[in-house]
Amino acid sequence: MSEEHRETGTGWPEPEKPARPSGPASEPDPRPDAPDPDELSPLSPAEREAEDLPAGEPAGDAPDGSATAKSVSRRLTSAGAMIAVLLALLGFTLVVQLKTTSTDPTLAATREEDLVRISSDLDSRERRLRQDIAALEESQRQLRSGEQGRAAALEEATRRADELGILAGTLPAVGPGLSVRFEGGEKALAPTRILDAVQELRGAGAEAMQIAGADGTAVRIIASTYFVDGQSGGLVVDGRRLSGPYTVLVIGDPATMRTALNIPGGVVASVTDAGGNVIVEDREAVEVSQLHAPIKLEHARPVS
């Protein structure tokens, strides 16, 4: 206690804190209750870490959480770049696919009037299918009715038998249609071209057809009819030899079948390019009178 405190009676002074022992700066305080030197440092942990690193050593290599955080950040950046590249490739593939599927080079090069004919052909097919659906629905309604069911069933069976007979070629048929005459050399009148014409006519709704040669020999065309080259020229249809020019009589909607024959790259175009000619005439009444011999069944029989 100082003399001033004794004289004035102001009380006991604060005890003095023990001084830190002097020594080298790098040696820690040997006292067990000495404070941590890091707590007395005014520097932040990051600054102390950078200060403690040897010269020339990057801070990211420090053995603490900062190196791990930077490594994870680099991995996330690489993964994001890879995902972006994959998404870009996927988008490019989708764009190419859409352009490929939405662009039809055949239709793109087709003239406007040809597109109109194709559209008219599709509309005609749609109308014909809707008529068939309506007829079938009416037949179903009649068959389900009480008193008229039996008569309607008999009438429907007779009508179906007539239709199947016409399709099988065992019954003659008459109706509006076309007369299609093929003229030209052997290349223009190859069997494949005649077969293409028959397929186009069937696709356009042809219901009955027959083909005749220059001498008037005719053959009924059905689903099993075949066309091959003759040994000495001409055309062999279902085993019968015909000589050109050939005339096909077909029953169906004339406008729809004419459109099918005249589509770009179709029958008329292919025969014309080969040096031949196709003459198509509309007729109000086409008679398909040539009959096909019924097919003899060996194994199948109707169920009673």
LINDAPE-V772117 format. One record per residue. N is the residue number from 1. RES is the residue in one letter. SS is DSSP state (H for helix, E for strand, C for the rest). PSI is psi in radians with two decimals (none if undefined). OMEGA is omega in whole degrees, 0 to 359 (* if undefined). Layout:
n=N res=RES ss=SS psi=PSI omega=OMEGA
n=N res=RES ss=SS psi=PSI omega=OMEGA
//
This chain:
n=1 res=M ss=C psi=2.34 omega=181
n=2 res=S ss=C psi=2.92 omega=179
n=3 res=E ss=H psi=-0.62 omega=181
n=4 res=E ss=H psi=-0.72 omega=180
n=5 res=H ss=H psi=-0.65 omega=179
n=6 res=R ss=H psi=-0.69 omega=185
n=7 res=E ss=H psi=-0.70 omega=185
n=8 res=T ss=H psi=-0.32 omega=181
n=9 res=G ss=C psi=0.56 omega=182
n=10 res=T ss=C psi=-0.13 omega=177
n=11 res=G ss=C psi=3.09 omega=182
n=12 res=W ss=C psi=2.47 omega=179
n=13 res=P ss=C psi=2.86 omega=175
n=14 res=E ss=C psi=2.37 omega=177
n=15 res=P ss=C psi=2.48 omega=181
n=16 res=E ss=C psi=2.42 omega=178
n=17 res=K ss=C psi=2.48 omega=179
n=18 res=P ss=C psi=2.39 omega=180
n=19 res=A ss=C psi=2.55 omega=177
n=20 res=R ss=C psi=2.42 omega=180
n=21 res=P ss=C psi=2.48 omega=179
n=22 res=S ss=C psi=2.65 omega=180
n=23 res=G ss=C psi=-3.07 omega=179
n=24 res=P ss=C psi=2.56 omega=184
n=25 res=A ss=C psi=-0.47 omega=183
n=26 res=S ss=C psi=-0.20 omega=182
n=27 res=E ss=C psi=2.41 omega=179
n=28 res=P ss=C psi=2.84 omega=178
n=29 res=D ss=C psi=2.20 omega=184
n=30 res=P ss=C psi=-0.15 omega=183
n=31 res=R ss=C psi=2.46 omega=182
n=32 res=P ss=C psi=-0.51 omega=181
n=33 res=D ss=C psi=0.32 omega=180
n=34 res=A ss=C psi=2.48 omega=178
n=35 res=P ss=C psi=2.75 omega=180
n=36 res=D ss=C psi=2.28 omega=179
n=37 res=P ss=H psi=-0.55 omega=181
n=38 res=D ss=H psi=-0.55 omega=180
n=39 res=E ss=H psi=-0.47 omega=179
n=40 res=L ss=H psi=-0.20 omega=183
n=41 res=S ss=C psi=2.36 omega=178
n=42 res=P ss=C psi=-0.07 omega=183
n=43 res=L ss=C psi=2.66 omega=176
n=44 res=S ss=C psi=2.82 omega=180
n=45 res=P ss=H psi=-0.72 omega=180
n=46 res=A ss=H psi=-0.70 omega=181
n=47 res=E ss=H psi=-0.70 omega=178
n=48 res=R ss=H psi=-0.64 omega=179
n=49 res=E ss=H psi=-0.76 omega=179
n=50 res=A ss=H psi=-0.59 omega=181
n=51 res=E ss=H psi=-0.60 omega=183
n=52 res=D ss=H psi=-0.31 omega=182
n=53 res=L ss=C psi=2.55 omega=175
n=54 res=P ss=C psi=2.77 omega=181
n=55 res=A ss=C psi=2.35 omega=178
n=56 res=G ss=C psi=-0.11 omega=179
n=57 res=E ss=C psi=2.23 omega=182
n=58 res=P ss=C psi=2.56 omega=182
n=59 res=A ss=H psi=-0.44 omega=182
n=60 res=G ss=H psi=-0.29 omega=182
n=61 res=D ss=H psi=0.09 omega=181
n=62 res=A ss=C psi=2.46 omega=184
n=63 res=P ss=C psi=1.01 omega=176
n=64 res=D ss=C psi=-2.89 omega=184
n=65 res=G ss=H psi=-0.36 omega=183
n=66 res=S ss=H psi=-0.68 omega=179
n=67 res=A ss=H psi=-0.72 omega=178
n=68 res=T ss=H psi=-0.72 omega=180
n=69 res=A ss=H psi=-0.72 omega=179
n=70 res=K ss=H psi=-0.67 omega=178
n=71 res=S ss=H psi=-0.75 omega=177
n=72 res=V ss=H psi=-0.68 omega=179
n=73 res=S ss=H psi=-0.70 omega=179
n=74 res=R ss=H psi=-0.69 omega=179
n=75 res=R ss=H psi=-0.70 omega=178
n=76 res=L ss=H psi=-0.66 omega=179
n=77 res=T ss=H psi=-0.74 omega=178
n=78 res=S ss=H psi=-0.72 omega=179
n=79 res=A ss=H psi=-0.69 omega=178
n=80 res=G ss=H psi=-0.70 omega=178
n=81 res=A ss=H psi=-0.71 omega=179
n=82 res=M ss=H psi=-0.73 omega=178
n=83 res=I ss=H psi=-0.71 omega=179
n=84 res=A ss=H psi=-0.71 omega=179
n=85 res=V ss=H psi=-0.75 omega=180
n=86 res=L ss=H psi=-0.71 omega=178
n=87 res=L ss=H psi=-0.67 omega=178
n=88 res=A ss=H psi=-0.74 omega=178
n=89 res=L ss=H psi=-0.70 omega=178
n=90 res=L ss=H psi=-0.76 omega=178
n=91 res=G ss=H psi=-0.71 omega=178
n=92 res=F ss=H psi=-0.72 omega=178
n=93 res=T ss=H psi=-0.73 omega=179
n=94 res=L ss=H psi=-0.72 omega=180
n=95 res=V ss=H psi=-0.77 omega=179
n=96 res=V ss=H psi=-0.72 omega=180
n=97 res=Q ss=H psi=-0.75 omega=180
n=98 res=L ss=H psi=-0.73 omega=180
n=99 res=K ss=H psi=-0.63 omega=181
n=100 res=T ss=H psi=-0.75 omega=182
n=101 res=T ss=H psi=-0.48 omega=183
n=102 res=S ss=H psi=-0.16 omega=181
n=103 res=T ss=C psi=2.04 omega=177
n=104 res=D ss=C psi=1.89 omega=183
n=105 res=P ss=H psi=-0.52 omega=180
n=106 res=T ss=H psi=-0.84 omega=179
n=107 res=L ss=H psi=-0.56 omega=180
n=108 res=A ss=H psi=-0.55 omega=181
n=109 res=A ss=C psi=0.04 omega=182
n=110 res=T ss=C psi=2.49 omega=179
n=111 res=R ss=C psi=2.82 omega=184
n=112 res=E ss=H psi=-0.71 omega=181
n=113 res=E ss=H psi=-0.55 omega=176
n=114 res=D ss=H psi=-0.69 omega=177
n=115 res=L ss=H psi=-0.64 omega=178
n=116 res=V ss=H psi=-0.71 omega=179
n=117 res=R ss=H psi=-0.73 omega=179
n=118 res=I ss=H psi=-0.75 omega=178
n=119 res=S ss=H psi=-0.69 omega=178
n=120 res=S ss=H psi=-0.65 omega=178
n=121 res=D ss=H psi=-0.76 omega=179
n=122 res=L ss=H psi=-0.68 omega=178
n=123 res=D ss=H psi=-0.68 omega=179
n=124 res=S ss=H psi=-0.70 omega=178
n=125 res=R ss=H psi=-0.69 omega=179
n=126 res=E ss=H psi=-0.75 omega=178
n=127 res=R ss=H psi=-0.71 omega=181
n=128 res=R ss=H psi=-0.71 omega=178
n=129 res=L ss=H psi=-0.67 omega=178
n=130 res=R ss=H psi=-0.64 omega=177
n=131 res=Q ss=H psi=-0.71 omega=178
n=132 res=D ss=H psi=-0.72 omega=179
n=133 res=I ss=H psi=-0.76 omega=180
n=134 res=A ss=H psi=-0.71 omega=179
n=135 res=A ss=H psi=-0.71 omega=179
n=136 res=L ss=H psi=-0.69 omega=178
n=137 res=E ss=H psi=-0.66 omega=177
n=138 res=E ss=H psi=-0.71 omega=178
n=139 res=S ss=H psi=-0.70 omega=178
n=140 res=Q ss=H psi=-0.70 omega=179
n=141 res=R ss=H psi=-0.74 omega=181
n=142 res=Q ss=H psi=-0.68 omega=181
n=143 res=L ss=H psi=-0.50 omega=181
n=144 res=R ss=H psi=-0.18 omega=179
n=145 res=S ss=C psi=2.70 omega=188
n=146 res=G ss=C psi=-1.25 omega=189
n=147 res=E ss=C psi=-0.64 omega=185
n=148 res=Q ss=C psi=0.06 omega=184
n=149 res=G ss=H psi=-0.77 omega=183
n=150 res=R ss=H psi=-0.79 omega=179
n=151 res=A ss=H psi=-0.72 omega=180
n=152 res=A ss=H psi=-0.64 omega=179
n=153 res=A ss=H psi=-0.72 omega=179
n=154 res=L ss=H psi=-0.75 omega=179
n=155 res=E ss=H psi=-0.72 omega=179
n=156 res=E ss=H psi=-0.68 omega=179
n=157 res=A ss=H psi=-0.69 omega=178
n=158 res=T ss=H psi=-0.75 omega=180
n=159 res=R ss=H psi=-0.75 omega=179
n=160 res=R ss=H psi=-0.63 omega=178
n=161 res=A ss=H psi=-0.71 omega=177
n=162 res=D ss=H psi=-0.74 omega=180
n=163 res=E ss=H psi=-0.77 omega=179
n=164 res=L ss=H psi=-0.61 omega=177
n=165 res=G ss=H psi=-0.68 omega=178
n=166 res=I ss=H psi=-0.77 omega=180
n=167 res=L ss=H psi=-0.62 omega=179
n=168 res=A ss=H psi=-0.19 omega=179
n=169 res=G ss=C psi=0.20 omega=181
n=170 res=T ss=C psi=-0.14 omega=177
n=171 res=L ss=C psi=2.50 omega=175
n=172 res=P ss=C psi=2.86 omega=181
n=173 res=A ss=E psi=2.70 omega=177
n=174 res=V ss=E psi=2.55 omega=180
n=175 res=G ss=E psi=3.09 omega=180
n=176 res=P ss=E psi=2.60 omega=180
n=177 res=G ss=E psi=-2.60 omega=184
n=178 res=L ss=E psi=2.73 omega=167
n=179 res=S ss=E psi=2.04 omega=185
n=180 res=V ss=E psi=2.04 omega=182
n=181 res=R ss=E psi=2.23 omega=180
n=182 res=F ss=E psi=2.15 omega=180
n=183 res=E ss=E psi=2.62 omega=177
n=184 res=G ss=C psi=-3.01 omega=181
n=185 res=G ss=C psi=-3.04 omega=183
n=186 res=E ss=C psi=-0.63 omega=181
n=187 res=K ss=C psi=-0.66 omega=180
n=188 res=A ss=C psi=-0.49 omega=183
n=189 res=L ss=C psi=0.65 omega=178
n=190 res=A ss=C psi=2.68 omega=180
n=191 res=P ss=H psi=-0.61 omega=181
n=192 res=T ss=H psi=-0.61 omega=180
n=193 res=R ss=H psi=-0.69 omega=177
n=194 res=I ss=H psi=-0.70 omega=178
n=195 res=L ss=H psi=-0.69 omega=177
n=196 res=D ss=H psi=-0.69 omega=179
n=197 res=A ss=H psi=-0.75 omega=179
n=198 res=V ss=H psi=-0.74 omega=180
n=199 res=Q ss=H psi=-0.71 omega=178
n=200 res=E ss=H psi=-0.72 omega=179
n=201 res=L ss=H psi=-0.69 omega=177
n=202 res=R ss=H psi=-0.74 omega=178
n=203 res=G ss=H psi=-0.45 omega=179
n=204 res=A ss=C psi=0.10 omega=175
n=205 res=G ss=C psi=0.34 omega=177
n=206 res=A ss=C psi=2.38 omega=184
n=207 res=E ss=C psi=-0.42 omega=179
n=208 res=A ss=E psi=2.46 omega=182
n=209 res=M ss=E psi=2.67 omega=169
n=210 res=Q ss=E psi=2.65 omega=180
n=211 res=I ss=E psi=2.44 omega=181
n=212 res=A ss=E psi=2.55 omega=177
n=213 res=G ss=C psi=-2.98 omega=183
n=214 res=A ss=C psi=-0.52 omega=181
n=215 res=D ss=C psi=0.07 omega=178
n=216 res=G ss=C psi=-0.07 omega=178
n=217 res=T ss=C psi=2.23 omega=185
n=218 res=A ss=E psi=2.64 omega=179
n=219 res=V ss=E psi=2.31 omega=177
n=220 res=R ss=E psi=2.37 omega=181
n=221 res=I ss=E psi=2.09 omega=176
n=222 res=I ss=C psi=-2.96 omega=185
n=223 res=A ss=C psi=-0.55 omega=184
n=224 res=S ss=C psi=0.10 omega=182
n=225 res=T ss=C psi=2.40 omega=179
n=226 res=Y ss=C psi=2.74 omega=181
n=227 res=F ss=E psi=2.18 omega=178
n=228 res=V ss=E psi=2.86 omega=177
n=229 res=D ss=E psi=2.47 omega=174
n=230 res=G ss=C psi=2.70 omega=181
n=231 res=Q ss=C psi=-0.64 omega=180
n=232 res=S ss=C psi=0.57 omega=181
n=233 res=G ss=C psi=3.02 omega=180
n=234 res=G ss=C psi=-2.84 omega=186
n=235 res=L ss=E psi=2.38 omega=177
n=236 res=V ss=E psi=2.09 omega=182
n=237 res=V ss=E psi=2.01 omega=182
n=238 res=D ss=C psi=0.71 omega=177
n=239 res=G ss=C psi=-0.07 omega=180
n=240 res=R ss=E psi=2.31 omega=184
n=241 res=R ss=E psi=2.28 omega=177
n=242 res=L ss=E psi=2.57 omega=177
n=243 res=S ss=C psi=2.56 omega=182
n=244 res=G ss=C psi=2.85 omega=0
n=245 res=P ss=C psi=2.77 omega=184
n=246 res=Y ss=E psi=2.53 omega=179
n=247 res=T ss=E psi=2.18 omega=179
n=248 res=V ss=E psi=2.13 omega=174
n=249 res=L ss=E psi=2.23 omega=186
n=250 res=V ss=E psi=2.42 omega=178
n=251 res=I ss=E psi=2.27 omega=180
n=252 res=G ss=C psi=-2.96 omega=179
n=253 res=D ss=C psi=2.01 omega=186
n=254 res=P ss=H psi=-0.76 omega=183
n=255 res=A ss=H psi=-0.76 omega=181
n=256 res=T ss=H psi=-0.75 omega=181
n=257 res=M ss=H psi=-0.64 omega=177
n=258 res=R ss=H psi=-0.73 omega=179
n=259 res=T ss=H psi=-0.70 omega=180
n=260 res=A ss=H psi=-0.63 omega=180
n=261 res=L ss=H psi=-0.48 omega=186
n=262 res=N ss=C psi=0.20 omega=178
n=263 res=I ss=C psi=2.65 omega=180
n=264 res=P ss=C psi=2.27 omega=181
n=265 res=G ss=C psi=0.15 omega=182
n=266 res=G ss=C psi=-2.65 omega=187
n=267 res=V ss=H psi=-0.91 omega=183
n=268 res=V ss=H psi=-0.74 omega=181
n=269 res=A ss=H psi=-0.74 omega=182
n=270 res=S ss=H psi=-0.72 omega=178
n=271 res=V ss=H psi=-0.71 omega=179
n=272 res=T ss=H psi=-0.73 omega=179
n=273 res=D ss=H psi=-0.50 omega=179
n=274 res=A ss=C psi=0.09 omega=178
n=275 res=G ss=C psi=0.17 omega=180
n=276 res=G ss=C psi=-2.94 omega=182
n=277 res=N ss=E psi=2.49 omega=178
n=278 res=V ss=E psi=2.14 omega=180
n=279 res=I ss=E psi=2.06 omega=183
n=280 res=V ss=E psi=2.17 omega=180
n=281 res=E ss=E psi=2.35 omega=174
n=282 res=D ss=E psi=2.45 omega=178
n=283 res=R ss=E psi=2.40 omega=179
n=284 res=E ss=E psi=-0.54 omega=180
n=285 res=A ss=E psi=1.92 omega=176
n=286 res=V ss=E psi=2.24 omega=181
n=287 res=E ss=E psi=2.04 omega=176
n=288 res=V ss=E psi=1.71 omega=188
n=289 res=S ss=C psi=-0.31 omega=182
n=290 res=Q ss=C psi=2.31 omega=183
n=291 res=L ss=C psi=2.68 omega=177
n=292 res=H ss=C psi=2.37 omega=180
n=293 res=A ss=C psi=2.37 omega=179
n=294 res=P ss=C psi=2.52 omega=179
n=295 res=I ss=C psi=2.23 omega=180
n=296 res=K ss=C psi=2.09 omega=181
n=297 res=L ss=C psi=2.37 omega=181
n=298 res=E ss=C psi=-0.51 omega=187
n=299 res=H ss=C psi=-0.56 omega=185
n=300 res=A ss=C psi=2.59 omega=176
n=301 res=R ss=C psi=2.62 omega=181
n=302 res=P ss=C psi=2.64 omega=180
n=303 res=V ss=C psi=2.19 omega=181
n=304 res=S ss=C psi=none omega=*
//
